[in-house]
Amino acid sequence: MLQRINDIKKEYSSVVKEAQDIQKAQKEAVEYFQTQLATTVSLLQKLQKNSNFPEENPEELRQLEEVLGLKLPISAASSATECSDLVETDKQTAEQTTQKLLEASQCAFEPEQSPAGRRRGTEEFKEVTDCEFETISEFKRGHVKLSDVNMAYRILWRHFVEEKNSGTLDAIEMHKMGLRVAGKTGQAKLQVLKALDLIKISPKGLVSIST
């Protein structure tokens, strides 16, 4: 038995080390991409300020071609503006990608606790994270959005934890509180929270917060 436990510990350490290496590689890739985008934007700004170049192949354009890895035609300021807009869009996409990578990294290093365990013993409201939401099967999630799940959870948390109400809530009471649970989408919100063990639902449909 002890040997088996030691083997499991070694295997877990190996998985953690691998996850750390992946996180480091992701971070380096994102930082490189952001640096390249910043350089590109800077060069485009120079092109916009000096659109009527006397030379056939200005230095800024040559540098920009080197960063982008493609040949660009020399054109008027309008073309530079269009290109700048395109890079700005790519920059926003890069920022979104960075955020997703960071969230993915956080998922890999979240403590080995259940969603309920991470919230137990505190009155501070913690939203359902993307990581937690993604652990629920699409069958249970249906078409419900994470924002809707968090809105429902916020209402229930305020009622049971912040206002210190005990007992249970039925569908009519929840509706009066601004929480609609009718229909597939309404039920999906509760089913996601139940699957995460954040709430309890009785056979009669009565809802209470998990403690």
Order of alpha helices (4+ residues) and beta strands (2+ residues): alpha-alpha-alpha-alpha-alpha-alpha-alpha-alpha-alpha-beta-beta
